Amino acid sequence: MNADATTRQPGRTDRTSTQDTASAVPRPAIGSRGGSRPPLTATLAAEWMRLRSIRSTWVLVAVGTVLGIAVAALLAVAVGATWDGWSAADRAEFDPVVAPLVGTVFTGVLVVVLGVKVGASEYHGGLARVTFAVTPRRGRVLAAKCLLVTLMSWAVMGVATVGIAVAARLVFGAYGVPMPGFGEAGALRAVATSVATSPLFPLLGLALAMMFRSAAGAISAVLGLLFAPAVLGGLLPVWWQRNVLAYLPTAASDSICFSHLEPSPQYLPIGAAILVVAGWLALSIGAAQYSLTTRDA
């Protein structure tokens, strides 16, 4: 046999030898350190680091908390200063627990802006490409953002709600306005459920920002949902309030928080209200997930 036949020619590659060599190189197993994707905790930590590094985040948190407490305190002062001139019917109708919680609306609006910011900031300067390159599973990115917005909402609204309750109690006490204890007349439930449901609109804002890729459009849409029952409630017949407005997220969340304290044609039974709130969240977050997975970064 000719020796040249057994000698490889320069420039030729032995395909069989290459395949054997490639198969001999160990590949990282799924779940090992080399082949693993960033876990949800790492994605959450990255989102938190990004959010806390922006100065406007802390401006929104501080202004929202102080503004909510200040509005509640001013309302309590206005009530206390005129309390002696109120009729017995007006005093009986006034709820000193629910009324000061109007301050949470102002805090909530700024927390909504914070939620929109978490979603819309992804599309500034091509940041989304970097995020999805590090974490290709876009659903995990969305889950981390939702968890971050939920925790931030609970923290900010929790501090603001407690501050509002304490400020209102101090002002009402100074003016001699009777104030029930936190365990009386469902006061504790109203305060606790107000905090528990606080992530609803920030999460809606986050989802809409991921879909619209625009902060302005998302904020406008969420504020429309937030204030629609209050604006249209007195203008529409009772049938519309019970069968249309009652199924908007504001009326549903108010049903959870305040239906045991005051009647309203927009309030749903507690079980139905919880399902409506869950439905709004599932629909919006599901739509955001679909938008993320079907559109380019």
C-alpha positions as a printed NumPy array, in Angstrom:
array([[  0.   ,   0.   ,   0.   ],
       [  1.339,   3.432,  -0.926],
       [  2.542,   5.505,   2.038],
       [  0.999,   8.608,   0.508],
       [ -2.432,   7.037,   0.869],
       [ -1.978,   6.681,   4.588],
       [ -0.6  ,  10.212,   5.047],
       [ -3.029,  13.115,   5.364],
       [ -2.641,  15.762,   2.736],
       [ -1.963,  19.317,   3.943],
       [ -5.098,  21.449,   4.224],
       [ -7.467,  18.482,   4.548],
       [ -9.505,  17.912,   7.665],
       [-10.4  ,  14.497,   8.951],
       [-14.142,  14.94 ,   9.56 ],
       [-14.415,  11.775,  11.58 ],
       [-11.542,  12.837,  13.83 ],
       [-13.09 ,  16.296,  14.31 ],
       [-16.447,  14.819,  15.277],
       [-14.813,  12.44 ,  17.727],
       [-12.884,  15.293,  19.296],
       [-16.016,  17.45 ,  19.601],
       [-17.955,  14.623,  21.172],
       [-15.158,  14.057,  23.64 ],
       [-15.377,  17.636,  24.974],
       [-17.648,  17.585,  28.024],
       [-20.704,  19.832,  27.801],
       [-22.134,  21.525,  30.865],
       [-25.179,  19.713,  32.132],
       [-28.461,  21.53 ,  32.405],
       [-28.597,  23.242,  35.741],
       [-24.807,  23.266,  36.172],
       [-22.933,  26.473,  36.762],
       [-21.585,  26.743,  33.241],
       [-24.877,  26.207,  31.451],
       [-27.344,  27.731,  33.866],
       [-29.341,  30.886,  33.268],
       [-29.563,  33.663,  35.851],
       [-32.099,  32.62 ,  38.505],
       [-35.109,  34.755,  39.313],
       [-33.393,  36.104,  42.432],
       [-30.457,  37.344,  40.362],
       [-32.788,  38.99 ,  37.849],
       [-34.732,  40.588,  40.696],
       [-31.506,  41.865,  42.264],
       [-30.435,  43.367,  38.943],
       [-33.786,  45.111,  38.511],
       [-33.608,  46.455,  42.059],
       [-30.033,  47.707,  41.569],
       [-31.074,  49.488,  38.392],
       [-34.133,  51.07 ,  40.011],
       [-32.416,  52.248,  43.169],
       [-29.535,  53.798,  41.212],
       [-31.912,  56.329,  39.618],
       [-32.425,  59.462,  41.694],
       [-35.994,  59.994,  40.491],
       [-36.985,  56.699,  42.153],
       [-36.344,  58.092,  45.607],
       [-37.912,  61.431,  44.678],
       [-41.136,  59.63 ,  43.721],
       [-41.083,  57.552,  46.915],
       [-40.45 ,  60.531,  49.192],
       [-42.889,  62.902,  47.498],
       [-45.602,  60.252,  47.289],
       [-45.345,  59.355,  50.975],
       [-45.179,  62.943,  52.241],
       [-47.924,  64.134,  49.89 ],
       [-50.332,  61.394,  50.965],
       [-49.81 ,  62.115,  54.671],
       [-50.048,  65.887,  54.123],
       [-53.331,  65.628,  52.206],
       [-54.842,  63.406,  54.902],
       [-53.683,  65.785,  57.653],
       [-55.124,  68.824,  55.849],
       [-58.431,  67.022,  55.377],
       [-58.493,  66.143,  59.061],
       [-57.792,  69.776,  59.986],
       [-60.598,  70.981,  57.723],
       [-63.013,  68.5  ,  59.291],
       [-61.912,  69.221,  62.836],
       [-62.11 ,  73.006,  62.413],
       [-65.742,  72.814,  61.256],
       [-66.822,  69.822,  63.353],
       [-68.827,  71.87 ,  65.86 ],
       [-71.025,  73.209,  63.051],
       [-71.894,  69.806,  61.621],
       [-75.379,  68.436,  62.028],
       [-75.98 ,  65.152,  63.823],
       [-76.824,  63.485,  60.495],
       [-73.59 ,  64.701,  58.901],
       [-71.55 ,  63.494,  61.875],
       [-73.201,  60.087,  61.747],
       [-72.529,  59.787,  58.025],
       [-68.856,  60.817,  58.268],
       [-66.364,  57.961,  58.498],
       [-63.112,  59.096,  60.155],
       [-61.341,  55.933,  59.01 ],
       [-62.156,  55.997,  55.307],
       [-62.052,  59.763,  54.741],
       [-58.326,  60.284,  55.504],
       [-57.408,  57.381,  53.222],
       [-58.043,  59.738,  50.308],
       [-54.396,  60.64 ,  50.819],
       [-53.419,  57.206,  49.531],
       [-54.781,  58.202,  46.119],
       [-52.016,  60.81 ,  45.762],
       [-49.398,  58.358,  46.981],
       [-50.794,  55.699,  44.667],
       [-50.535,  57.921,  41.589],
       [-46.81 ,  58.388,  42.15 ],
       [-46.36 ,  54.666,  42.815],
       [-48.105,  54.064,  39.476],
       [-45.515,  56.325,  37.844],
       [-42.842,  54.232,  39.548],
       [-44.35 ,  51.029,  38.158],
       [-44.519,  52.501,  34.662],
       [-40.924,  53.617,  35.029],
       [-39.801,  50.05 ,  35.768],
       [-41.35 ,  48.886,  32.49 ],
       [-40.751,  51.806,  30.14 ],
       [-37.111,  52.359,  31.125],
       [-36.288,  49.031,  29.468],
       [-36.732,  50.608,  26.044],
       [-34.563,  53.688,  26.554],
       [-31.204,  53.563,  24.821],
       [-31.502,  49.943,  23.74 ],
       [-31.335,  48.638,  27.301],
       [-33.838,  45.884,  26.473],
       [-31.322,  44.196,  24.141],
       [-28.781,  43.967,  26.938],
       [-31.354,  42.698,  29.432],
       [-32.67 ,  39.985,  27.135],
       [-29.147,  38.981,  26.118],
       [-28.278,  38.329,  29.759],
       [-31.673,  36.771,  30.519],
       [-33.097,  35.272,  27.311],
       [-36.209,  34.055,  29.106],
       [-38.263,  37.203,  28.818],
       [-40.973,  35.838,  31.073],
       [-38.426,  35.718,  33.888],
       [-37.602,  39.387,  33.327],
       [-41.287,  40.262,  33.469],
       [-41.759,  38.163,  36.618],
       [-38.848,  39.938,  38.321],
       [-40.265,  43.33 ,  37.388],
       [-43.722,  42.369,  38.688],
       [-42.25 ,  41.13 ,  41.96 ],
       [-40.165,  44.291,  42.365],
       [-43.146,  46.579,  41.708],
       [-45.297,  44.584,  44.135],
       [-42.737,  44.797,  46.936],
       [-42.118,  48.504,  46.322],
       [-45.863,  49.204,  46.325],
       [-46.377,  47.382,  49.604],
       [-43.453,  49.181,  51.216],
       [-44.364,  52.694,  50.083],
       [-48.106,  52.349,  50.596],
       [-47.597,  50.606,  53.924],
       [-45.54 ,  53.488,  55.287],
       [-47.899,  56.085,  53.805],
       [-51.063,  54.377,  55.097],
       [-49.719,  54.023,  58.616],
       [-48.586,  57.65 ,  58.515],
       [-52.   ,  58.754,  57.283],
       [-53.803,  56.827,  60.02 ],
       [-51.545,  58.223,  62.738],
       [-51.75 ,  61.812,  61.44 ],
       [-55.549,  61.665,  61.133],
       [-55.898,  60.219,  64.638],
       [-53.725,  62.949,  66.142],
       [-55.573,  65.772,  64.364],
       [-59.045,  64.376,  65.054],
       [-58.1  ,  63.844,  68.689],
       [-56.941,  67.443,  68.995],
       [-60.295,  68.696,  67.708],
       [-62.386,  66.223,  69.681],
       [-63.619,  64.307,  66.642],
       [-64.478,  60.73 ,  67.721],
       [-62.149,  58.234,  66.128],
       [-62.74 ,  54.467,  66.36 ],
       [-59.889,  52.159,  67.305],
       [-58.101,  50.211,  64.605],
       [-59.966,  47.081,  65.686],
       [-63.389,  48.736,  65.611],
       [-65.897,  49.017,  62.775],
       [-63.656,  47.208,  60.338],
       [-60.977,  49.921,  60.549],
       [-58.162,  47.395,  60.602],
       [-59.587,  45.612,  57.548],
       [-59.853,  48.886,  55.632],
       [-56.245,  49.822,  56.358],
       [-54.834,  46.317,  55.763],
       [-56.705,  45.724,  52.498],
       [-55.749,  49.181,  51.223],
       [-52.114,  48.185,  51.552],
       [-52.676,  44.646,  50.247],
       [-54.354,  45.839,  47.042],
       [-51.935,  48.73 ,  46.457],
       [-49.839,  46.893,  43.798],
       [-52.865,  46.617,  41.487],
       [-52.463,  49.856,  39.532],
       [-48.639,  49.93 ,  39.545],
       [-48.707,  46.417,  38.046],
       [-51.234,  47.538,  35.441],
       [-48.917,  50.45 ,  34.657],
       [-45.93 ,  48.129,  34.361],
       [-47.79 ,  45.789,  32.009],
       [-49.067,  48.629,  29.82 ],
       [-45.59 ,  50.187,  29.677],
       [-44.149,  46.88 ,  28.457],
       [-46.865,  46.706,  25.798],
       [-46.887,  50.351,  24.703],
       [-43.157,  50.896,  25.251],
       [-44.187,  54.4  ,  26.251],
       [-44.435,  55.915,  29.711],
       [-46.904,  58.614,  28.688],
       [-49.364,  56.204,  27.103],
       [-49.22 ,  53.783,  30.029],
       [-49.709,  56.492,  32.658],
       [-52.654,  57.977,  30.761],
       [-54.354,  54.59 ,  30.446],
       [-53.885,  53.679,  34.112],
       [-55.098,  57.052,  35.374],
       [-58.157,  56.657,  33.169],
       [-58.944,  53.321,  34.809],
       [-58.187,  54.746,  38.246],
       [-60.48 ,  57.769,  38.104],
       [-63.218,  56.578,  35.736],
       [-65.601,  55.326,  38.477],
       [-65.224,  58.544,  40.484],
       [-65.769,  60.781,  37.444],
       [-68.566,  58.813,  35.79 ],
       [-70.241,  57.381,  38.889],
       [-72.487,  60.362,  39.502],
       [-73.295,  60.878,  35.828],
       [-74.448,  57.402,  34.849],
       [-77.633,  55.545,  35.863],
       [-77.46 ,  53.   ,  38.65 ],
       [-77.64 ,  50.135,  36.133],
       [-74.367,  51.275,  34.553],
       [-72.744,  51.634,  37.946],
       [-73.721,  48.106,  38.972],
       [-73.069,  46.339,  35.667],
       [-70.207,  48.296,  34.072],
       [-68.288,  50.516,  36.489],
       [-68.356,  47.876,  39.215],
       [-66.107,  45.679,  37.074],
       [-63.401,  48.281,  36.61 ],
       [-60.312,  47.75 ,  38.785],
       [-60.926,  50.806,  40.996],
       [-64.44 ,  49.793,  41.988],
       [-63.375,  46.175,  42.488],
       [-60.478,  47.103,  44.78 ],
       [-62.7  ,  49.542,  46.699],
       [-65.186,  46.703,  47.165],
       [-62.468,  44.687,  48.871],
       [-61.388,  47.577,  51.107],
       [-64.522,  49.54 ,  51.978],
       [-67.694,  47.609,  51.127],
       [-68.082,  46.617,  54.804],
       [-68.062,  50.27 ,  55.883],
       [-70.341,  52.042,  53.412],
       [-72.809,  50.931,  50.709],
       [-72.411,  51.78 ,  47.037],
       [-74.037,  50.511,  43.83 ],
       [-70.518,  50.036,  42.429],
       [-69.458,  47.585,  45.148],
       [-69.311,  43.864,  44.377],
       [-69.442,  40.97 ,  46.841],
       [-65.981,  40.369,  48.275],
       [-65.456,  37.097,  46.407],
       [-66.492,  38.572,  43.053],
       [-64.311,  41.635,  43.656],
       [-61.243,  39.472,  44.28 ],
       [-61.9  ,  37.564,  41.051],
       [-62.266,  40.816,  39.096],
       [-58.981,  42.165,  40.468],
       [-57.231,  38.866,  39.698],
       [-58.72 ,  38.899,  36.209],
       [-57.424,  42.401,  35.46 ],
       [-53.954,  41.43 ,  36.649],
       [-53.916,  38.164,  34.711],
       [-55.159,  39.847,  31.524],
       [-52.68 ,  42.72 ,  31.644],
       [-49.623,  40.678,  32.639],
       [-50.53 ,  37.973,  30.12 ],
       [-50.793,  40.581,  27.372],
       [-47.417,  42.015,  28.405],
       [-45.879,  38.538,  28.261],
       [-47.327,  37.956,  24.792],
       [-45.999,  41.314,  23.624],
       [-42.531,  40.527,  24.977],
       [-42.314,  37.139,  23.312],
       [-43.678,  38.156,  19.901],
       [-41.928,  41.512,  19.384],
       [-38.281,  42.355,  18.929],
       [-36.434,  44.14 ,  21.71 ]])
